[in-house]
């Protein structure tokens, strides 16, 4: 890990690739007219560190993204208030990006007839620029991707040039602050929130940081509260004291103590980590995913269709090296930044096992690390051809589809991943 990577990881908790960090450092050095790389890092000010962080944290969101979560949340809030109509329901959105998620929460509750005095939303993001944008409440066309835009007519006014400003009635329900979840002071907020939205944050973290983040969220959430995560993150929460809700495609969770008695999921065997297309992440220490289901038998024609690339060391791969060791070595080399050697280890594995879906999955991650999303997608498609229930590959393909503004494709992949996870969970529950 380079000094710049270590500095940004300490500041944000994010596992950032060397290429992402160096591009950001180069950009800031050009902006500040700095000429010496080491001197730039040694004389880093808090203000300059904030500007550097802005370049590596590139959030993307839109109103009513994964709308089922807001439907489930609304039902939960209604049930809360049915039991106590004077209650103030406290909701946390972290990270809040440019405010699209917390404002959607406010709109959903308002449209459901929940009185304004019965709910308050706290919204945090590590990026000061995102917080300022959220406070401004002005959004362009890209924030309105839902098929039904009636909410825009109800809660926004035109701001000119194709932009829209959110109405004050919704704005006043949300309190925006700059903050880092990992640095939250829990002394006054233990069990403070009824509902927490923390979606697509853990995919940025390595395994220890994921555990620390979930511990913070667990402490912030009431024992009978609900938490909504990104679809690729649900299994990580299940490994750390949460159980999934039955609401389809909401990706909601509750603490195990509040859930009906059930057998917990086994620890997963897969260790490769999902990473959003916009920033490469570590491979060796991921948030955990559901137990891998063995690949279906592969026919001879299928094996030929998925034949591996035969470059580098592949042709001379020693048959005596255990396959699992080659994959572990590939992940280790990738984390050290030696992408070429990691690719060679995967190809050595494929020389012994041409039908190995996991090797194609790792090759996809390696190509994403080197900013080749199309090649990454091709490898992940091979992966799910060989192993149709490969949850992680489906999550990655869904993230790429979102990045390419393919809402229908992303939705289909998410739904498929959700069905796979539900089947795995049902299989675990059925075991004696």
N, C-alpha and C positions, 0 to 999 in steps of 0.2 A: 504494500500500500504506500503510495507516495505521500509526502507531507501535506500536499493540498487535499488529497482524498481524506487523510486523517483529520485535518482541520474541519472539513465540511461534515464529516461523519460525527465528530464531537459536537458540532453546532446544531445539527439537524437530526441525527440518528439514521440518516439515509445511507444505504449502500450504493455508492455511485461508481461507475466504471471510470477507469483512468481517462478514456477518450472524452467522456462527458465533462469531467472536471477540467481537463486541460483546455478544452474549447472555451469553457467559461472563464478560466484564468486568462487565457489569451485575449478574449474579448474585453475583459476589465483592464488589462494592462494597456491595450490600445486606447481605451476610453480615458484612462488616467495618465497616459503618456509615460508609463513605467517601462523601463528597458531591461531591468535585471529581474529575472524570475524569482531567485532566492530572496532578493531584497524586498520584492513586492510582498512575499509571504511573511517575511520577518517583521515587516512594519505594518501588518494588517490592523486596521482600526475597526471598531465595532460597526461604523457606518459602511466601510468598504466590505466587510464581511456580509452585512445585510444585502448589499448590492450584488455580491457574488452568489449568495444563496438564491436571489431572485432568478438567476440564470439557470439554475439546476432544478428549481421547483417550478414546473410548468403545468399547473393544474388545468384540467378541462372538465367542464360540466355543462349541464343545461337543465332547464326546468322540466320537472316530472320525469327525470331519468329513472328508469326501473320503477314505474309507477305503482306496482303492487305493494312496495314497501310503504308508501304513503297511505294506501288503503288500509293496510294492516295496522299502521300506527293510529289512524283515525278511529278504527273500531276499538282499539285498546284505550284511547283517551275517552271515548264515549262511555266505556264500561267503568273507567275510573270515576267519571263525573256522575254516572248513574248511582254509584255508591255514596258519593259525597259531592253534592252540587256546588259547595263552597270551595272546593279544592283548587289550588293553583298547581297545574301540571307543568313541571319543569322539563325542558327538552334541550339536549346538547347536540350540536352539529359540528363535528371536527374530523378532518379539516373541512372548512366551508368553502374553499376556493373563492370564486367571485360572488358568492352569496346565493347562487341558484338553488342549492338544496334547502337552506333554512327558509328562504322566501317561499319555496314550494310547500314546505311543512306548514307555514302560516296560511298560505292560500287554501290548502287542503282542509285544514281545521276550520277556517272561516267559512268555506263553502259548505261544510258539514253542519254549520249552525252552532259551532262551539263559541261561546261568548269570549270576547277578547280578554276579559279579566280572569278567565280560567286557564290561560296558558301563557308561558313566556319561553322564548327560545334564546339560548346563548350559542353564539357561533364563533369559532376560533380558527385561525389559520396562521401558519408560521410566516407567511409572506405579508409584509406590511402593504405592498401594492395591491394584493388581493383584497385585503381588508378595506382599503380605501375605495376600491372599485365597488365592493359590496355596499359600502355606506352610501355611495353615490346613487345606487339603485338604477343605473342606466345600462341598458343591454341592447346589443345588436342582434342581427338576424340569426347568428349561430347559436344563441341561447334558446331559441324557440324551435326545437326539433320534434316535439310531440306531434302526433297526427291531429289531435284535437287541440286547437289553439283558442278555444272559447275563454280560457282563463286569462288570456292576454287582453281580450276585450273587457273583461270584468275588473281586472286589477292593474292595468297599465294605461298610461296616456302617451301619446306621441311626443317624442323629444326632438323630432326633425332628423333628416338624413337617414331615415330607416331605423332609427333607434327608438327605444321605448323606456319610459320611466315608471318604476313601480309606485303604486299609490301609497300615500302616507299611512293609511289605515293598516296596511300590511307591514310597512317599514317599521312602525313603532313596536311591533310584536317581537322584533329581533334585536339583540344586543351584540354587536360585532366587536371582537377584541383580537389583537395579535397575541399569539401564544403557541407554545410547543407542548403537546400532550405529555411528552416524557419529562417535562419540567413542572408539571402541575403540582401545586401545593394542595395536598388532600386534607389538611388539618381542619378546614372549615367546610369541606364538600364531600365528606364521606356519606355515601348513600343519598346524594343530593338530587339526582335526576331520575325522573320516571321513565324517560325514553332517551336513548343515545343513538344517533346516526354516526357511524364511523365506517365509511365505505371507501375502499380502495386506498387505504393508508398502509396496511400491513404488507401489501405486496412490494412496498419499498424497503422493507426491513429484513435483516438477517434473523436467524432463529432466536438468539438471546434478546434482541431488541423487540421482536414480536412478543415474546413472553412478557417483557417489561411493560410494553404498551397495553397488553390485555389485562395485566394486573392493575394498571391505572384505571382502565375502563371499568373493571370489576368493582373497584373501590368507589368509583363515581356513581355507579348505577345502584338504584334501590334493589333490595333483595327480590322483590316481585316485579321489577321493571323489565323493559324489553330493549334489546339492542339490535340495530340493523347494520349488516356488514355488506361488503362486496361479495359477489357470488363465488369468487375464487378464495375468499378468506374464511368462509364458514367452518371448514375443517380445522383451521388453526384455533378458532375459538372453542371448538368441541374438544380439543386436546387440553384446554386450559379452563375447565370448569363451567362450560356453557353447553346447552342443549338446543337443537334447532326447533323452531316453531313449525307447525304443520301448514302454515299459510303458503300456498303455492307461489313460487318465484318472488317472494318478499325477502328471502334470505335474512329472516329474523331469528333471534336467539333469546334465550332466557337463562338465568343462572340454574345450574343443575339442582340446587337446593329447592328452587321454586317449581321445577318440572316434575311430571309424573315419574315414578321410579322406572328406570330403564338401564339397560346394560351399556356402559360407555363404549365408544369406538376403540378398536385396537390401535396401537401406535402404527403409523404408516411406514411402509418400506421405501417409498419414493422420497428422494431428498433434493431434487432439482426445483428451483424456485421460479414462480411466475414473475414476469417483469413487464411493465407497460411499454409500448413501443417508444414512448417519448424519452425514456431514460433507462439505460442498461443497468442491470442489477447483478448482485452476486449469485453464483450458481450453487456453491457448496452448502450454504446454510439458509434454507428457505423456510417460509411458513409451511407447516405440515399440511398434507392433503389426505384424502381418504385412502384406505388400504387399496393398493393396486390389485386389480383383478387380472388373473393370468390371461395372456393373449389367447385368442381363439386359434385353433389349429390352422396353419397356413398351407394352402395348396401349393403344388409345384409352380403353377402359373402365377400365383400370387407372389411367390418368392422371386420369380424372375422379374415381375413388374416392379418390385421394390428393391432391386439389386443395388448395393451400395456403390458410392463413388470409390474408385480404386486408385487414389493418388497417394503420395507420401509413402508411409511405411506399410501400407495395407498389404501389398503383395507379399511382403516378408514377415507377416505377423506370426509370432511364435505361438503355436497351438497350445503350449503348456501353460500359458498365463490364464488364470481363472477369469471368466468373463466379468464377474462382479468387480474384480480388482481393476480391470481396464476402465470400467465406467466410473469407479471411485477416483481413479487417477485422472480421468478426463475432467471431473468436477474440480479436483484439487488444482490442476494446471490452469483451468479457466480462472479460478479465483486468484491465482498468481499473475494473471494477465498474459499467460502464454497460450494464446488462442490456437495457434498453429499446432502445437504439441497436443493440446486437448482434442483438436479435430482428428489428429492422427490416432490417438487412443481410441476414439469412437470408431474410426474406420478399421482399426485392428480388431475391435470387438465384432464389427459387422462382417469381417472376413471369416470369422468363426461362426457367427450367428446372423445370417443375412436377413432373418425375419425379426430382428430385435427392435421393437418399437421404441424402447427407451433410448437407444443410441441415436435414432433419428430425432427424438425429442431434444436431446442434449445438443445435437448439431443445429437444431433450430435456435436454441438459446445462444449458441456461439455466434451464429450469423446475426442475431439481433444485437449482441454485444458489439459487433463491428458494423452496425447500421446498414444491414442488408435485409430489410424486412420481407422483401419478396422471396428471397432464398429461404429465410426463416419459415415463412408460411408454407413453402413447398415441402420442407422437411417435416413440419408438423402435420401436414396433410398425409404424408407417407406414414407418419406415426399412427394417425387415427384410422388409416386404411388397414394397417396391420393389427391395431388394437382399437377397435371402435369405441371402447369405453375408457379411453385414456383421458381422464378428467382434466389434467393440467394442460395438455395440448389443446383441448377444446377451449379452455379459458384463454389461452394465449391467442388463439385464432379469433375469439370473440373480441379481445382487446384490439387486435389489428383491424378488425372490421369496424369497430367504433372509431379508431383513428382515421380510417378512410371514409368516414361518414356513411358507412353501409349499415344503416339502422336495422333493416330487415334481416340481413345476414347475421349481425351481432345478436339480435333477439333470438334467432333460431339456434345459434350455437349456445347461448346462455340457457335456453330451455332444455337443450339436449344435455348440457352439463348438469343442470339441476335434476333431470330425470335419473342420470347415472348416479349422482350422489344419493338420491332418495332410495334407489335400488340397493346400493351398497349398505346404506344405513338399515334398511329393512332386513337385509341378509344378516347383518350383525345381530340385530334384535332377535332373529329367529333361532340363533345358535343357542344350544342348551347351556 
